[in-house]
Amino acid sequence: MNHPRLRKLVTAINELTLAERITLVKGLVPAIADDLSDTEYERFVDAIRLKGARFHEAQAHPGEGRAERKIPGERDIEGR
């Protein structure tokens, strides 16, 4: 994330408790869902699920690198 304003927000939000961060995400969902079609929303939810799964996989296998992971990343799915 190279956008300084967003990075500042993320840094500040990460100082909140887990419960507060979850509440914040839940508060954002209705506006996100409203701006997306049903198909786009499902892709968004899948992308969030994938991001979490990749993070957990990386934590479980430190130092192994991206090439060794089983769960595909955004780059793999998008063909980048």
mmCIF file of the N, C-alpha and C atoms, coordinates in Angstrom:
data_MODEL
# 
_entry.id   MODEL 
# 
loop_
_atom_site.group_PDB 
_atom_site.id 
_atom_site.type_symbol 
_atom_site.label_atom_id 
_atom_site.label_alt_id 
_atom_site.label_comp_id 
_atom_site.label_asym_id 
_atom_site.label_entity_id 
_atom_site.label_seq_id 
_atom_site.pdbx_PDB_ins_code 
_atom_site.Cartn_x 
_atom_site.Cartn_y 
_atom_site.Cartn_z 
_atom_site.occupancy 
_atom_site.B_iso_or_equiv 
_atom_site.pdbx_formal_charge 
_atom_site.auth_seq_id 
_atom_site.auth_comp_id 
_atom_site.auth_asym_id 
_atom_site.auth_atom_id 
_atom_site.pdbx_PDB_model_num 
ATOM 1   N N  . MET A 1 1  ? 0.860   -1.168  0.000   1.00 0.00 ? 1  MET A N  1 
ATOM 2   C CA . MET A 1 1  ? 0.000   0.000   0.000   1.00 0.00 ? 1  MET A CA 1 
ATOM 3   C C  . MET A 1 1  ? 0.904   1.228   0.000   1.00 0.00 ? 1  MET A C  1 
ATOM 4   N N  . ASN A 1 2  ? 0.877   1.962   -1.102  1.00 0.00 ? 2  ASN A N  1 
ATOM 5   C CA . ASN A 1 2  ? 1.771   3.104   -1.248  1.00 0.00 ? 2  ASN A CA 1 
ATOM 6   C C  . ASN A 1 2  ? 1.095   4.444   -1.045  1.00 0.00 ? 2  ASN A C  1 
ATOM 7   N N  . HIS A 1 3  ? -0.159  4.427   -0.722  1.00 0.00 ? 3  HIS A N  1 
ATOM 8   C CA . HIS A 1 3  ? -0.882  5.679   -0.537  1.00 0.00 ? 3  HIS A CA 1 
ATOM 9   C C  . HIS A 1 3  ? -0.685  6.146   0.902   1.00 0.00 ? 3  HIS A C  1 
ATOM 10  N N  . PRO A 1 4  ? 0.043   7.259   1.113   1.00 0.00 ? 4  PRO A N  1 
ATOM 11  C CA . PRO A 1 4  ? 0.377   7.704   2.472   1.00 0.00 ? 4  PRO A CA 1 
ATOM 12  C C  . PRO A 1 4  ? -0.835  7.940   3.369   1.00 0.00 ? 4  PRO A C  1 
ATOM 13  N N  . ARG A 1 5  ? -1.888  8.484   2.822   1.00 0.00 ? 5  ARG A N  1 
ATOM 14  C CA . ARG A 1 5  ? -3.081  8.771   3.636   1.00 0.00 ? 5  ARG A CA 1 
ATOM 15  C C  . ARG A 1 5  ? -3.722  7.469   4.123   1.00 0.00 ? 5  ARG A C  1 
ATOM 16  N N  . LEU A 1 6  ? -3.827  6.486   3.235   1.00 0.00 ? 6  LEU A N  1 
ATOM 17  C CA . LEU A 1 6  ? -4.393  5.201   3.628   1.00 0.00 ? 6  LEU A CA 1 
ATOM 18  C C  . LEU A 1 6  ? -3.487  4.475   4.611   1.00 0.00 ? 6  LEU A C  1 
ATOM 19  N N  . ARG A 1 7  ? -2.192  4.528   4.392   1.00 0.00 ? 7  ARG A N  1 
ATOM 20  C CA . ARG A 1 7  ? -1.242  3.890   5.304   1.00 0.00 ? 7  ARG A CA 1 
ATOM 21  C C  . ARG A 1 7  ? -1.379  4.488   6.700   1.00 0.00 ? 7  ARG A C  1 
ATOM 22  N N  . LYS A 1 8  ? -1.551  5.813   6.779   1.00 0.00 ? 8  LYS A N  1 
ATOM 23  C CA . LYS A 1 8  ? -1.725  6.482   8.078   1.00 0.00 ? 8  LYS A CA 1 
ATOM 24  C C  . LYS A 1 8  ? -2.998  5.990   8.767   1.00 0.00 ? 8  LYS A C  1 
ATOM 25  N N  . LEU A 1 9  ? -4.080  5.858   8.004   1.00 0.00 ? 9  LEU A N  1 
ATOM 26  C CA . LEU A 1 9  ? -5.340  5.343   8.563   1.00 0.00 ? 9  LEU A CA 1 
ATOM 27  C C  . LEU A 1 9  ? -5.172  3.910   9.065   1.00 0.00 ? 9  LEU A C  1 
ATOM 28  N N  . VAL A 1 10 ? -4.543  3.065   8.253   1.00 0.00 ? 10 VAL A N  1 
ATOM 29  C CA . VAL A 1 10 ? -4.349  1.669   8.638   1.00 0.00 ? 10 VAL A CA 1 
ATOM 30  C C  . VAL A 1 10 ? -3.502  1.583   9.906   1.00 0.00 ? 10 VAL A C  1 
ATOM 31  N N  . THR A 1 11 ? -2.461  2.380   9.982   1.00 0.00 ? 11 THR A N  1 
ATOM 32  C CA . THR A 1 11 ? -1.601  2.382   11.172  1.00 0.00 ? 11 THR A CA 1 
ATOM 33  C C  . THR A 1 11 ? -2.399  2.783   12.403  1.00 0.00 ? 11 THR A C  1 
ATOM 34  N N  . ALA A 1 12 ? -3.213  3.812   12.287  1.00 0.00 ? 12 ALA A N  1 
ATOM 35  C CA . ALA A 1 12 ? -4.025  4.265   13.425  1.00 0.00 ? 12 ALA A CA 1 
ATOM 36  C C  . ALA A 1 12 ? -5.071  3.211   13.806  1.00 0.00 ? 12 ALA A C  1 
ATOM 37  N N  . ILE A 1 13 ? -5.704  2.619   12.817  1.00 0.00 ? 13 ILE A N  1 
ATOM 38  C CA . ILE A 1 13 ? -6.728  1.611   13.081  1.00 0.00 ? 13 ILE A CA 1 
ATOM 39  C C  . ILE A 1 13 ? -6.125  0.392   13.759  1.00 0.00 ? 13 ILE A C  1 
ATOM 40  N N  . ASN A 1 14 ? -4.927  0.023   13.377  1.00 0.00 ? 14 ASN A N  1 
ATOM 41  C CA . ASN A 1 14 ? -4.277  -1.141  13.981  1.00 0.00 ? 14 ASN A CA 1 
ATOM 42  C C  . ASN A 1 14 ? -3.928  -0.928  15.454  1.00 0.00 ? 14 ASN A C  1 
ATOM 43  N N  . GLU A 1 15 ? -4.041  0.295   15.931  1.00 0.00 ? 15 GLU A N  1 
ATOM 44  C CA . GLU A 1 15 ? -3.832  0.569   17.355  1.00 0.00 ? 15 GLU A CA 1 
ATOM 45  C C  . GLU A 1 15 ? -5.095  0.298   18.178  1.00 0.00 ? 15 GLU A C  1 
ATOM 46  N N  . LEU A 1 16 ? -6.227  0.116   17.496  1.00 0.00 ? 16 LEU A N  1 
ATOM 47  C CA . LEU A 1 16 ? -7.485  -0.197  18.186  1.00 0.00 ? 16 LEU A CA 1 
ATOM 48  C C  . LEU A 1 16 ? -7.446  -1.649  18.672  1.00 0.00 ? 16 LEU A C  1 
ATOM 49  N N  . THR A 1 17 ? -8.352  -1.984  19.565  1.00 0.00 ? 17 THR A N  1 
ATOM 50  C CA . THR A 1 17 ? -8.462  -3.367  20.015  1.00 0.00 ? 17 THR A CA 1 
ATOM 51  C C  . THR A 1 17 ? -9.010  -4.222  18.872  1.00 0.00 ? 17 THR A C  1 
ATOM 52  N N  . LEU A 1 18 ? -8.870  -5.523  18.994  1.00 0.00 ? 18 LEU A N  1 
ATOM 53  C CA . LEU A 1 18 ? -9.410  -6.433  17.983  1.00 0.00 ? 18 LEU A CA 1 
ATOM 54  C C  . LEU A 1 18 ? -10.911 -6.223  17.821  1.00 0.00 ? 18 LEU A C  1 
ATOM 55  N N  . ALA A 1 19 ? -11.627 -6.134  18.913  1.00 0.00 ? 19 ALA A N  1 
ATOM 56  C CA . ALA A 1 19 ? -13.085 -5.943  18.854  1.00 0.00 ? 19 ALA A CA 1 
ATOM 57  C C  . ALA A 1 19 ? -13.428 -4.642  18.129  1.00 0.00 ? 19 ALA A C  1 
ATOM 58  N N  . GLU A 1 20 ? -12.682 -3.591  18.391  1.00 0.00 ? 20 GLU A N  1 
ATOM 59  C CA . GLU A 1 20 ? -12.938 -2.309  17.724  1.00 0.00 ? 20 GLU A CA 1 
ATOM 60  C C  . GLU A 1 20 ? -12.639 -2.405  16.228  1.00 0.00 ? 20 GLU A C  1 
ATOM 61  N N  . ARG A 1 21 ? -11.576 -3.111  15.848  1.00 0.00 ? 21 ARG A N  1 
ATOM 62  C CA . ARG A 1 21 ? -11.239 -3.265  14.428  1.00 0.00 ? 21 ARG A CA 1 
ATOM 63  C C  . ARG A 1 21 ? -12.307 -4.082  13.709  1.00 0.00 ? 21 ARG A C  1 
ATOM 64  N N  . ILE A 1 22 ? -12.806 -5.137  14.359  1.00 0.00 ? 22 ILE A N  1 
ATOM 65  C CA . ILE A 1 22 ? -13.870 -5.944  13.753  1.00 0.00 ? 22 ILE A CA 1 
ATOM 66  C C  . ILE A 1 22 ? -15.131 -5.110  13.585  1.00 0.00 ? 22 ILE A C  1 
ATOM 67  N N  . THR A 1 23 ? -15.480 -4.323  14.591  1.00 0.00 ? 23 THR A N  1 
ATOM 68  C CA . THR A 1 23 ? -16.651 -3.447  14.506  1.00 0.00 ? 23 THR A CA 1 
ATOM 69  C C  . THR A 1 23 ? -16.489 -2.447  13.362  1.00 0.00 ? 23 THR A C  1 
ATOM 70  N N  . LEU A 1 24 ? -15.297 -1.910  13.205  1.00 0.00 ? 24 LEU A N  1 
ATOM 71  C CA . LEU A 1 24 ? -15.028 -0.971  12.114  1.00 0.00 ? 24 LEU A CA 1 
ATOM 72  C C  . LEU A 1 24 ? -15.253 -1.638  10.753  1.00 0.00 ? 24 LEU A C  1 
ATOM 73  N N  . VAL A 1 25 ? -14.716 -2.832  10.583  1.00 0.00 ? 25 VAL A N  1 
ATOM 74  C CA . VAL A 1 25 ? -14.898 -3.545  9.311   1.00 0.00 ? 25 VAL A CA 1 
ATOM 75  C C  . VAL A 1 25 ? -16.381 -3.814  9.068   1.00 0.00 ? 25 VAL A C  1 
ATOM 76  N N  . LYS A 1 26 ? -17.089 -4.271  10.098  1.00 0.00 ? 26 LYS A N  1 
ATOM 77  C CA . LYS A 1 26 ? -18.533 -4.513  9.949   1.00 0.00 ? 26 LYS A CA 1 
ATOM 78  C C  . LYS A 1 26 ? -19.269 -3.236  9.583   1.00 0.00 ? 26 LYS A C  1 
ATOM 79  N N  . GLY A 1 27 ? -18.810 -2.102  10.101  1.00 0.00 ? 27 GLY A N  1 
ATOM 80  C CA . GLY A 1 27 ? -19.434 -0.829  9.779   1.00 0.00 ? 27 GLY A CA 1 
ATOM 81  C C  . GLY A 1 27 ? -19.199 -0.403  8.339   1.00 0.00 ? 27 GLY A C  1 
ATOM 82  N N  . LEU A 1 28 ? -18.105 -0.863  7.733   1.00 0.00 ? 28 LEU A N  1 
ATOM 83  C CA . LEU A 1 28 ? -17.794 -0.521  6.344   1.00 0.00 ? 28 LEU A CA 1 
ATOM 84  C C  . LEU A 1 28 ? -18.538 -1.394  5.335   1.00 0.00 ? 28 LEU A C  1 
ATOM 85  N N  . VAL A 1 29 ? -18.917 -2.588  5.740   1.00 0.00 ? 29 VAL A N  1 
ATOM 86  C CA . VAL A 1 29 ? -19.499 -3.560  4.815   1.00 0.00 ? 29 VAL A CA 1 
ATOM 87  C C  . VAL A 1 29 ? -20.764 -3.055  4.118   1.00 0.00 ? 29 VAL A C  1 
ATOM 88  N N  . PRO A 1 30 ? -21.739 -2.475  4.804   1.00 0.00 ? 30 PRO A N  1 
ATOM 89  C CA . PRO A 1 30 ? -22.947 -2.060  4.088   1.00 0.00 ? 30 PRO A CA 1 
ATOM 90  C C  . PRO A 1 30 ? -22.684 -1.083  2.938   1.00 0.00 ? 30 PRO A C  1 
ATOM 91  N N  . ALA A 1 31 ? -21.825 -0.109  3.134   1.00 0.00 ? 31 ALA A N  1 
ATOM 92  C CA . ALA A 1 31 ? -21.539 0.851   2.060   1.00 0.00 ? 31 ALA A CA 1 
ATOM 93  C C  . ALA A 1 31 ? -20.783 0.183   0.912   1.00 0.00 ? 31 ALA A C  1 
ATOM 94  N N  . ILE A 1 32 ? -19.887 -0.743  1.236   1.00 0.00 ? 32 ILE A N  1 
ATOM 95  C CA . ILE A 1 32 ? -19.165 -1.477  0.195   1.00 0.00 ? 32 ILE A CA 1 
ATOM 96  C C  . ILE A 1 32 ? -20.151 -2.333  -0.592  1.00 0.00 ? 32 ILE A C  1 
ATOM 97  N N  . ALA A 1 33 ? -20.991 -3.069  0.118   1.00 0.00 ? 33 ALA A N  1 
ATOM 98  C CA . ALA A 1 33 ? -21.978 -3.933  -0.540  1.00 0.00 ? 33 ALA A CA 1 
ATOM 99  C C  . ALA A 1 33 ? -22.930 -3.124  -1.418  1.00 0.00 ? 33 ALA A C  1 
ATOM 100 N N  . ASP A 1 34 ? -23.302 -1.948  -0.961  1.00 0.00 ? 34 ASP A N  1 
ATOM 101 C CA . ASP A 1 34 ? -24.221 -1.093  -1.710  1.00 0.00 ? 34 ASP A CA 1 
ATOM 102 C C  . ASP A 1 34 ? -23.609 -0.616  -3.024  1.00 0.00 ? 34 ASP A C  1 
ATOM 103 N N  . ASP A 1 35 ? -22.298 -0.437  -3.040  1.00 0.00 ? 35 ASP A N  1 
ATOM 104 C CA . ASP A 1 35 ? -21.604 0.055   -4.236  1.00 0.00 ? 35 ASP A CA 1 
ATOM 105 C C  . ASP A 1 35 ? -21.220 -1.044  -5.218  1.00 0.00 ? 35 ASP A C  1 
ATOM 106 N N  . LEU A 1 36 ? -21.422 -2.312  -4.844  1.00 0.00 ? 36 LEU A N  1 
ATOM 107 C CA . LEU A 1 36 ? -21.036 -3.427  -5.700  1.00 0.00 ? 36 LEU A CA 1 
ATOM 108 C C  . LEU A 1 36 ? -22.257 -4.234  -6.124  1.00 0.00 ? 36 LEU A C  1 
ATOM 109 N N  . SER A 1 37 ? -22.140 -4.854  -7.282  1.00 0.00 ? 37 SER A N  1 
ATOM 110 C CA . SER A 1 37 ? -23.177 -5.813  -7.685  1.00 0.00 ? 37 SER A CA 1 
ATOM 111 C C  . SER A 1 37 ? -23.019 -7.049  -6.805  1.00 0.00 ? 37 SER A C  1 
ATOM 112 N N  . ASP A 1 38 ? -23.988 -7.947  -6.859  1.00 0.00 ? 38 ASP A N  1 
ATOM 113 C CA . ASP A 1 38 ? -23.899 -9.183  -6.075  1.00 0.00 ? 38 ASP A CA 1 
ATOM 114 C C  . ASP A 1 38 ? -22.644 -9.975  -6.437  1.00 0.00 ? 38 ASP A C  1 
ATOM 115 N N  . THR A 1 39 ? -22.358 -10.063 -7.727  1.00 0.00 ? 39 THR A N  1 
ATOM 116 C CA . THR A 1 39 ? -21.171 -10.800 -8.187  1.00 0.00 ? 39 THR A CA 1 
ATOM 117 C C  . THR A 1 39 ? -19.890 -10.123 -7.712  1.00 0.00 ? 39 THR A C  1 
ATOM 118 N N  . GLU A 1 40 ? -19.817 -8.809  -7.830  1.00 0.00 ? 40 GLU A N  1 
ATOM 119 C CA . GLU A 1 40 ? -18.636 -8.074  -7.374  1.00 0.00 ? 40 GLU A CA 1 
ATOM 120 C C  . GLU A 1 40 ? -18.448 -8.221  -5.871  1.00 0.00 ? 40 GLU A C  1 
ATOM 121 N N  . TYR A 1 41 ? -19.559 -8.202  -5.129  1.00 0.00 ? 41 TYR A N  1 
ATOM 122 C CA . TYR A 1 41 ? -19.475 -8.351  -3.681  1.00 0.00 ? 41 TYR A CA 1 
ATOM 123 C C  . TYR A 1 41 ? -18.938 -9.731  -3.311  1.00 0.00 ? 41 TYR A C  1 
ATOM 124 N N  . GLU A 1 42 ? -19.403 -10.764 -3.988  1.00 0.00 ? 42 GLU A N  1 
ATOM 125 C CA . GLU A 1 42 ? -18.903 -12.120 -3.719  1.00 0.00 ? 42 GLU A CA 1 
ATOM 126 C C  . GLU A 1 42 ? -17.412 -12.208 -4.012  1.00 0.00 ? 42 GLU A C  1 
ATOM 127 N N  . ARG A 1 43 ? -16.948 -11.558 -5.097  1.00 0.00 ? 43 ARG A N  1 
ATOM 128 C CA . ARG A 1 43 ? -15.509 -11.539 -5.406  1.00 0.00 ? 43 ARG A CA 1 
ATOM 129 C C  . ARG A 1 43 ? -14.736 -10.805 -4.317  1.00 0.00 ? 43 ARG A C  1 
ATOM 130 N N  . PHE A 1 44 ? -15.300 -9.717  -3.811  1.00 0.00 ? 44 PHE A N  1 
ATOM 131 C CA . PHE A 1 44 ? -14.670 -8.964  -2.728  1.00 0.00 ? 44 PHE A CA 1 
ATOM 132 C C  . PHE A 1 44 ? -14.533 -9.833  -1.479  1.00 0.00 ? 44 PHE A C  1 
ATOM 133 N N  . VAL A 1 45 ? -15.610 -10.510 -1.083  1.00 0.00 ? 45 VAL A N  1 
ATOM 134 C CA . VAL A 1 45 ? -15.584 -11.374 0.095   1.00 0.00 ? 45 VAL A CA 1 
ATOM 135 C C  . VAL A 1 45 ? -14.572 -12.505 -0.104  1.00 0.00 ? 45 VAL A C  1 
ATOM 136 N N  . ASP A 1 46 ? -14.554 -13.090 -1.298  1.00 0.00 ? 46 ASP A N  1 
ATOM 137 C CA . ASP A 1 46 ? -13.576 -14.146 -1.590  1.00 0.00 ? 46 ASP A CA 1 
ATOM 138 C C  . ASP A 1 46 ? -12.150 -13.623 -1.488  1.00 0.00 ? 46 ASP A C  1 
ATOM 139 N N  . ALA A 1 47 ? -11.921 -12.402 -1.958  1.00 0.00 ? 47 ALA A N  1 
ATOM 140 C CA . ALA A 1 47 ? -10.581 -11.813 -1.888  1.00 0.00 ? 47 ALA A CA 1 
ATOM 141 C C  . ALA A 1 47 ? -10.150 -11.585 -0.442  1.00 0.00 ? 47 ALA A C  1 
ATOM 142 N N  . ILE A 1 48 ? -11.077 -11.153 0.401   1.00 0.00 ? 48 ILE A N  1 
ATOM 143 C CA . ILE A 1 48 ? -10.767 -10.949 1.820   1.00 0.00 ? 48 ILE A CA 1 
ATOM 144 C C  . ILE A 1 48 ? -10.457 -12.291 2.484   1.00 0.00 ? 48 ILE A C  1 
ATOM 145 N N  . ARG A 1 49 ? -11.263 -13.314 2.189   1.00 0.00 ? 49 ARG A N  1 
ATOM 146 C CA . ARG A 1 49 ? -11.042 -14.654 2.742   1.00 0.00 ? 49 ARG A CA 1 
ATOM 147 C C  . ARG A 1 49 ? -9.670  -15.183 2.313   1.00 0.00 ? 49 ARG A C  1 
ATOM 148 N N  . LEU A 1 50 ? -9.338  -14.996 1.039   1.00 0.00 ? 50 LEU A N  1 
ATOM 149 C CA . LEU A 1 50 ? -8.056  -15.441 0.505   1.00 0.00 ? 50 LEU A CA 1 
ATOM 150 C C  . LEU A 1 50 ? -6.890  -14.710 1.172   1.00 0.00 ? 50 LEU A C  1 
ATOM 151 N N  . LYS A 1 51 ? -7.055  -13.416 1.386   1.00 0.00 ? 51 LYS A N  1 
ATOM 152 C CA . LYS A 1 51 ? -6.007  -12.617 2.043   1.00 0.00 ? 51 LYS A CA 1 
ATOM 153 C C  . LYS A 1 51 ? -5.724  -13.166 3.442   1.00 0.00 ? 51 LYS A C  1 
ATOM 154 N N  . GLY A 1 52 ? -6.774  -13.481 4.188   1.00 0.00 ? 52 GLY A N  1 
ATOM 155 C CA . GLY A 1 52 ? -6.607  -14.048 5.526   1.00 0.00 ? 52 GLY A CA 1 
ATOM 156 C C  . GLY A 1 52 ? -5.970  -15.422 5.497   1.00 0.00 ? 52 GLY A C  1 
ATOM 157 N N  . ALA A 1 53 ? -6.393  -16.258 4.559   1.00 0.00 ? 53 ALA A N  1 
ATOM 158 C CA . ALA A 1 53 ? -5.833  -17.600 4.445   1.00 0.00 ? 53 ALA A CA 1 
ATOM 159 C C  . ALA A 1 53 ? -4.354  -17.541 4.083   1.00 0.00 ? 53 ALA A C  1 
ATOM 160 N N  . ARG A 1 54 ? -3.995  -16.655 3.172   1.00 0.00 ? 54 ARG A N  1 
ATOM 161 C CA . ARG A 1 54 ? -2.579  -16.490 2.795   1.00 0.00 ? 54 ARG A CA 1 
ATOM 162 C C  . ARG A 1 54 ? -1.757  -16.016 3.985   1.00 0.00 ? 54 ARG A C  1 
ATOM 163 N N  . PHE A 1 55 ? -2.298  -15.104 4.759   1.00 0.00 ? 55 PHE A N  1 
ATOM 164 C CA . PHE A 1 55 ? -1.584  -14.590 5.927   1.00 0.00 ? 55 PHE A CA 1 
ATOM 165 C C  . PHE A 1 55 ? -1.343  -15.715 6.930   1.00 0.00 ? 55 PHE A C  1 
ATOM 166 N N  . HIS A 1 56 ? -2.373  -16.508 7.215   1.00 0.00 ? 56 HIS A N  1 
ATOM 167 C CA . HIS A 1 56 ? -2.230  -17.613 8.160   1.00 0.00 ? 56 HIS A CA 1 
ATOM 168 C C  . HIS A 1 56 ? -1.234  -18.652 7.652   1.00 0.00 ? 56 HIS A C  1 
ATOM 169 N N  . GLU A 1 57 ? -1.267  -18.912 6.351   1.00 0.00 ? 57 GLU A N  1 
ATOM 170 C CA . GLU A 1 57 ? -0.315  -19.862 5.773   1.00 0.00 ? 57 GLU A CA 1 
ATOM 171 C C  . GLU A 1 57 ? 1.115   -19.345 5.906   1.00 0.00 ? 57 GLU A C  1 
ATOM 172 N N  . ALA A 1 58 ? 1.308   -18.068 5.644   1.00 0.00 ? 58 ALA A N  1 
ATOM 173 C CA . ALA A 1 58 ? 2.648   -17.482 5.757   1.00 0.00 ? 58 ALA A CA 1 
ATOM 174 C C  . ALA A 1 58 ? 3.142   -17.525 7.199   1.00 0.00 ? 58 ALA A C  1 
ATOM 175 N N  . GLN A 1 59 ? 2.262   -17.262 8.139   1.00 0.00 ? 59 GLN A N  1 
ATOM 176 C CA . GLN A 1 59 ? 2.646   -17.321 9.551   1.00 0.00 ? 59 GLN A CA 1 
ATOM 177 C C  . GLN A 1 59 ? 3.013   -18.744 9.968   1.00 0.00 ? 59 GLN A C  1 
ATOM 178 N N  . ALA A 1 60 ? 2.327   -19.714 9.432   1.00 0.00 ? 60 ALA A N  1 
ATOM 179 C CA . ALA A 1 60 ? 2.565   -21.109 9.796   1.00 0.00 ? 60 ALA A CA 1 
ATOM 180 C C  . ALA A 1 60 ? 3.847   -21.656 9.169   1.00 0.00 ? 60 ALA A C  1 
ATOM 181 N N  . HIS A 1 61 ? 4.333   -20.992 8.115   1.00 0.00 ? 61 HIS A N  1 
ATOM 182 C CA . HIS A 1 61 ? 5.525   -21.462 7.406   1.00 0.00 ? 61 HIS A CA 1 
ATOM 183 C C  . HIS A 1 61 ? 6.495   -20.302 7.167   1.00 0.00 ? 61 HIS A C  1 
ATOM 184 N N  . PRO A 1 62 ? 7.017   -19.700 8.245   1.00 0.00 ? 62 PRO A N  1 
ATOM 185 C CA . PRO A 1 62 ? 7.900   -18.544 8.084   1.00 0.00 ? 62 PRO A CA 1 
ATOM 186 C C  . PRO A 1 62 ? 9.178   -18.899 7.320   1.00 0.00 ? 62 PRO A C  1 
ATOM 187 N N  . GLY A 1 63 ? 9.608   -17.974 6.501   1.00 0.00 ? 63 GLY A N  1 
ATOM 188 C CA . GLY A 1 63 ? 10.861  -18.129 5.780   1.00 0.00 ? 63 GLY A CA 1 
ATOM 189 C C  . GLY A 1 63 ? 10.804  -19.016 4.558   1.00 0.00 ? 63 GLY A C  1 
ATOM 190 N N  . GLU A 1 64 ? 9.643   -19.572 4.250   1.00 0.00 ? 64 GLU A N  1 
ATOM 191 C CA . GLU A 1 64 ? 9.543   -20.474 3.098   1.00 0.00 ? 64 GLU A CA 1 
ATOM 192 C C  . GLU A 1 64 ? 9.305   -19.739 1.788   1.00 0.00 ? 64 GLU A C  1 
ATOM 193 N N  . GLY A 1 65 ? 8.831   -18.516 1.869   1.00 0.00 ? 65 GLY A N  1 
ATOM 194 C CA . GLY A 1 65 ? 8.633   -17.720 0.665   1.00 0.00 ? 65 GLY A CA 1 
ATOM 195 C C  . GLY A 1 65 ? 7.337   -18.008 -0.062  1.00 0.00 ? 65 GLY A C  1 
ATOM 196 N N  . ARG A 1 66 ? 6.998   -17.085 -0.919  1.00 0.00 ? 66 ARG A N  1 
ATOM 197 C CA . ARG A 1 66 ? 5.732   -17.120 -1.647  1.00 0.00 ? 66 ARG A CA 1 
ATOM 198 C C  . ARG A 1 66 ? 5.628   -18.325 -2.578  1.00 0.00 ? 66 ARG A C  1 
ATOM 199 N N  . ALA A 1 67 ? 6.731   -18.707 -3.196  1.00 0.00 ? 67 ALA A N  1 
ATOM 200 C CA . ALA A 1 67 ? 6.708   -19.792 -4.171  1.00 0.00 ? 67 ALA A CA 1 
ATOM 201 C C  . ALA A 1 67 ? 6.326   -21.133 -3.537  1.00 0.00 ? 67 ALA A C  1 
ATOM 202 N N  . GLU A 1 68 ? 6.566   -21.290 -2.255  1.00 0.00 ? 68 GLU A N  1 
ATOM 203 C CA . GLU A 1 68 ? 6.294   -22.555 -1.573  1.00 0.00 ? 68 GLU A CA 1 
ATOM 204 C C  . GLU A 1 68 ? 4.871   -22.652 -1.027  1.00 0.00 ? 68 GLU A C  1 
ATOM 205 N N  . ARG A 1 69 ? 4.120   -21.583 -1.075  1.00 0.00 ? 69 ARG A N  1 
ATOM 206 C CA . ARG A 1 69 ? 2.774   -21.588 -0.506  1.00 0.00 ? 69 ARG A CA 1 
ATOM 207 C C  . ARG A 1 69 ? 1.796   -22.341 -1.388  1.00 0.00 ? 69 ARG A C  1 
ATOM 208 N N  . LYS A 1 70 ? 0.805   -22.947 -0.767  1.00 0.00 ? 70 LYS A N  1 
ATOM 209 C CA . LYS A 1 70 ? -0.211  -23.720 -1.478  1.00 0.00 ? 70 LYS A CA 1 
ATOM 210 C C  . LYS A 1 70 ? -1.409  -22.866 -1.881  1.00 0.00 ? 70 LYS A C  1 
ATOM 211 N N  . ILE A 1 71 ? -1.743  -21.881 -1.060  1.00 0.00 ? 71 ILE A N  1 
ATOM 212 C CA . ILE A 1 71 ? -2.899  -21.021 -1.326  1.00 0.00 ? 71 ILE A CA 1 
ATOM 213 C C  . ILE A 1 71 ? -2.478  -19.948 -2.329  1.00 0.00 ? 71 ILE A C  1 
ATOM 214 N N  . PRO A 1 72 ? -3.193  -19.821 -3.438  1.00 0.00 ? 72 PRO A N  1 
ATOM 215 C CA . PRO A 1 72 ? -2.807  -18.816 -4.432  1.00 0.00 ? 72 PRO A CA 1 
ATOM 216 C C  . PRO A 1 72 ? -2.974  -17.399 -3.892  1.00 0.00 ? 72 PRO A C  1 
ATOM 217 N N  . GLY A 1 73 ? -2.108  -16.517 -4.333  1.00 0.00 ? 73 GLY A N  1 
ATOM 218 C CA . GLY A 1 73 ? -2.193  -15.119 -3.930  1.00 0.00 ? 73 GLY A CA 1 
ATOM 219 C C  . GLY A 1 73 ? -2.897  -14.277 -4.975  1.00 0.00 ? 73 GLY A C  1 
ATOM 220 N N  . GLU A 1 74 ? -3.054  -12.989 -4.672  1.00 0.00 ? 74 GLU A N  1 
ATOM 221 C CA . GLU A 1 74 ? -3.710  -12.069 -5.598  1.00 0.00 ? 74 GLU A CA 1 
ATOM 222 C C  . GLU A 1 74 ? -3.014  -12.057 -6.952  1.00 0.00 ? 74 GLU A C  1 
ATOM 223 N N  . ARG A 1 75 ? -1.689  -12.036 -6.933  1.00 0.00 ? 75 ARG A N  1 
ATOM 224 C CA . ARG A 1 75 ? -0.930  -12.004 -8.184  1.00 0.00 ? 75 ARG A CA 1 
ATOM 225 C C  . ARG A 1 75 ? -1.210  -13.245 -9.034  1.00 0.00 ? 75 ARG A C  1 
ATOM 226 N N  . ASP A 1 76 ? -1.279  -14.394 -8.366  1.00 0.00 ? 76 ASP A N  1 
ATOM 227 C CA . ASP A 1 76 ? -1.556  -15.636 -9.098  1.00 0.00 ? 76 ASP A CA 1 
ATOM 228 C C  . ASP A 1 76 ? -2.947  -15.604 -9.723  1.00 0.00 ? 76 ASP A C  1 
ATOM 229 N N  . ILE A 1 77 ? -3.918  -15.179 -8.965  1.00 0.00 ? 77 ILE A N  1 
ATOM 230 C CA . ILE A 1 77 ? -5.311  -15.161 -9.444  1.00 0.00 ? 77 ILE A CA 1 
ATOM 231 C C  . ILE A 1 77 ? -5.493  -14.130 -10.553 1.00 0.00 ? 77 ILE A C  1 
ATOM 232 N N  . GLU A 1 78 ? -4.852  -12.979 -10.400 1.00 0.00 ? 78 GLU A N  1 
ATOM 233 C CA . GLU A 1 78 ? -4.994  -11.912 -11.393 1.00 0.00 ? 78 GLU A CA 1 
ATOM 234 C C  . GLU A 1 78 ? -4.043  -12.082 -12.570 1.00 0.00 ? 78 GLU A C  1 
ATOM 235 N N  . GLY A 1 79 ? -3.145  -13.062 -12.489 1.00 0.00 ? 79 GLY A N  1 
ATOM 236 C CA . GLY A 1 79 ? -2.199  -13.291 -13.592 1.00 0.00 ? 79 GLY A CA 1 
ATOM 237 C C  . GLY A 1 79 ? -1.095  -12.260 -13.678 1.00 0.00 ? 79 GLY A C  1 
ATOM 238 N N  . ARG A 1 80 ? -0.731  -11.685 -12.517 1.00 0.00 ? 80 ARG A N  1 
ATOM 239 C CA . ARG A 1 80 ? 0.354   -10.686 -12.523 1.00 0.00 ? 80 ARG A CA 1 
ATOM 240 C C  . ARG A 1 80 ? 1.678   -11.345 -12.256 1.00 0.00 ? 80 ARG A C  1 
# 
